[in-house]
Structures are given as C-alpha cells and as structure tokens.
Amino acid sequence: MKEKLKQLDEFHFWLDKTARSKMRVGAMIIGSRQVIQQAEDNAVEQLTNVACLPGVIEPVLAMPDFHWGYGLPMGAVGAFDAEEGVISAGMTGFDINCGVRLIRTNLTQSEVKPKLRQLMEELFRRVPAGVGSKGKIRLSNSELDGVLKLGARWAVESGHGVEADLEHCEEKGSMEGAATGLPELSQRARERGRPQLGTLGAGNHYLEVQVVDEIFSEDAATRFGLEKGKVVVMLHCGSRGFGHQVATDYLKSMEVAARKYKIWLPDRQLVCAPSTSPEGQAYYSAMKSAVNFAFCNRQVMTHWIREGFETVFGKDWEKQDLHLVYDVCHNICKLETHELNGSKRQLYIHRKGATRAFGPDNPLIPSQYQPVGQPVLIGGSMGTASYVLVGTEKAMKESYGSTCHGAGRAMGRRRATRQFHGREIQQSLEKSGKVIKSHSAKLLAEEAPKAYKDVHMVIEAVHGAGISLKVTRQTPMGTVKG
C-alpha cells in the first residue's frame, strides 16, 4: 500500500481513494520521507479501512508518530459527520483519555539536582505505579459517581487542587453528559475503576522531572510560564482499568450494532454504531465517564506531586510555582465544529494517539493562551527529550485541529523485551545522570528508548507541516515508571 502514496510536498503524502475498492475518501500522512520509510504497510492499510466507513470525512489522517494499532493506527485521526457518520470504540482506543499534563516550577536545575534522588524517591513513594496498582483514595459508590460526572472538578472540590487547575485542562477537566451506571456502564467497569484513582499504571505511562533546555518561541514560552533552565514535571497516564473495561464492553455491543445497522466493516476491529443511534450515544456517554476518570486521576496525582516537592524543598508548592501549564487528551472522541469547504459542520473527531492542537483566538482554550494558541504537550521516549508546541490555524484547516502525541513505537513490546534488558537500560540512563524508578525490569525493557521512533524527527515533521509549532524542549532528569 505504501507504494501508492503520492508525495505532495516535504511533509504531506496522499493516498487517493482509488488505492483500493470501497474507499469513500482519501487519506493523508503528515510526515517526512524518513517517516514513510519507517512506516508499517499494515498501518497504512488501516487508514484505508477507516476511509471505507459511513459518513467519513476526507481526509483520514496519520501523524508522523503513527504505527499499527487496534483498528485505527496509533497516531491517527478520523472525522465523521455528526448525522451520517459513526462512532467507534476501536477508533478511540482502550486507554480512553490517556493524556499528558505539564506542571511548571520556578526551581532551577542546579537547585534540584543535589536533591534529585530524594525527590524521585518521594514521588515514587507518593504516586502508586505499576500493573494493577491501587490508589490511596477509597471511593464510595456515590464518590465514584462524582468522579465520573465531574472529572478533575471532583478532585479539586475534595481538596486535591485549585480552581486554576481546571482552567488549564482541555474541556476544563470534565465532559458533560457522562454516564455513571447501568445501562451505559457495566458494574465491572465501576469495580475496576474504584480502587485505581490516583495511580500511574504501567506501559508507556510515566511521571518525569525535566528541565527546559531550549526555547524556540519566547512569546509562547512566556505565556506558558516556561523558562530556560527551570524544572518542569510531565505526567502521562489515563483512565486505567475503568477505561479499558468501557472499551472492552462496547467493542462487544458495537459488533452487534454493526450487524443491526448493516454496516460493512473492512476490519472487525472497527466495529461501530451510527452516531445518532442509541448504541452510538450510549458509548459516547460511557466514554465521557472514562475521560472524566482520567482527568480526575491526573489531578489527584498532581496534588501528590506538589506535596512531594513541598516535603523535599521545604516550602509551599505555590511558592515553588507548581502551577499547571496544561492538560491534553489522547484517545478520545469529541463532537466539534469545524469549517469544511466554507461552511461549519459538526463532526465526531476520533483522535487515537493524537493531540488536539487548536490555534490562536479559539474560545475553548485559556484566555491568556489565546493570542498564541493551545499548548501541545509531546512526550519522548524514556531518557529522550520532550517538547511543548503550540496549535495553529493551519491545523484547524488541515488536520481538524490535531497533531501528533509522542515519539510513537518503532517496535512491539515483545520484540523489545527480547532485544533489551531492563536493568541494563536503567544502569545506562543512571550513568548519564538520570534517576530511574520502576517496579519492573521487564517494563523498562518494553520502554527502551530504541523501541521508539526518534522524537526529534516527529517534531520536525509536525513543525515543518505547520500543524503545531515548537515552543520549548525539555530533557529528563528523573523518571518514574510502573
């Protein structure tokens, strides 16, 4: 399928709808020649599968970090008409609202470095991590209802944050209309979610202390409160077992719905339901619950991160300026208004391993950021750089206000564990001055830096394409993994 791609310019590659039968629209890959060379042919084919679904809007998009995934590639965007299109659990992903938040500080690298190991030990102690990890909060049924309805606001109202945190979250930390129980949500989802609030989990999730080492846009960096040489904290995690169960439940129900509504599926992993159907709206409501759980999860951990800094550095977190820069979602479906061919249309945007990147003057982003655009937070692989970018007007016109979400895997987890040894990776990173904390050597092998694409290549592609522009680069000092 890759041989059918047509290069339009340095960063855009087009796959016409004539590439295979039953494609309704074409697909676009945003990347470089190197990205295309490294791309898996089956991931490109997955784009054509999505292009066959009812109500799909041209183009189906892949970002430079894209790789083969469940149904839709990770690092891809699918847009569907709000009336004639579909909603798909597979296209949203299992870890619903896996996302990233960035917390700034006024501490310099030289201030933090002497206490770095103590700091990482304190954060590792305070923030539960690892497969099946359980949080310190024990939720009653009514409290879980509050988490699912209110998201990050529930955490703030229960003393785990401040009002300004909500202003600096996508969706202000909560999506309205979330389900709390039957019939939309299974009891199993609630059971899995209740003990996991405030946990990092495993996989590619992390808590990382970083230092800003390069500024690309002084104006945007100043608005975001970022300075060269200052320390920041990046937190990457999602909806844990709750979101996974929601996805699992609806993959089953949507398989039935696809047959009921006679939707032809090029891949059964793309099971879906018409967007206006009871089945489609039931999933959308349940998905919002998982989105809110993830927002609340990250907010609770933010509170514990602040407490950790207070313990190590002996002063109030506000005096250390541990304020939230922004919180962005991956793996989410949202009803948004976009301009197509001169007219505004409502679309269900599936961002799977992709990040919202709204441009300047958008009323949905914090007022102080509107002159420059929405902060876009892009994590690298373990031990490599991460970036802050800013959304653009070009993204609004070209990619449904979307961009990449990270480095993107270059090899599967099984291959990584065969090729790398976790403790050797930890020792190598610590020799370079980084502090790595993890419960699992196997997970460190799965997350080896060489198991991922070059994040700099990915960033240069989205920057070159103009769908998000570089603001700062951060390099890691210490990392907590599951």
Secondary structure, 3 states (H helix, E strand, C coil): CHHHCEEEECCEEEECHHHCCCCCCCEEEECCHHHHHHCCHHHHHHHHHHCCCCCECCCEEEEEEEECCCCCCEEEEEEEECCCCEECHHHHCCCCCCEEEEEEEEEEHHHHHHHHHHHHHHHHHHCCCCCCCCCCCCCCHHHHHHHHHHCHHHHHHCCCCCHHHHHCEHHHHCCCCCCCCCCCCCHHHHHHHHHHCCCCCCCCCEEEEEEEEEECCHHHHHHHCCCCCEEEEEEEECCHHHHHHHHHHHHHHHHHHHHHCCCCCCCHHHCCEECCCHHHHHHHHHHHHHHHHHHHHHHHHHHHHHHHHHHHHCCCCCCCCCCEEEEEECCEEEEEEEEECCEEEEEEEEEECCEECCCCCCCCCCHHHCCCCCEEEEECCCCCCEEEEEECHHHHHHCCCEECCECCECCCHHHHHHHCCHHHHHHHHHHCCCEEECCCHHHHHHCCHHHECCHHHHHHHHHHHCCEEEEEEEEEEEEEEC
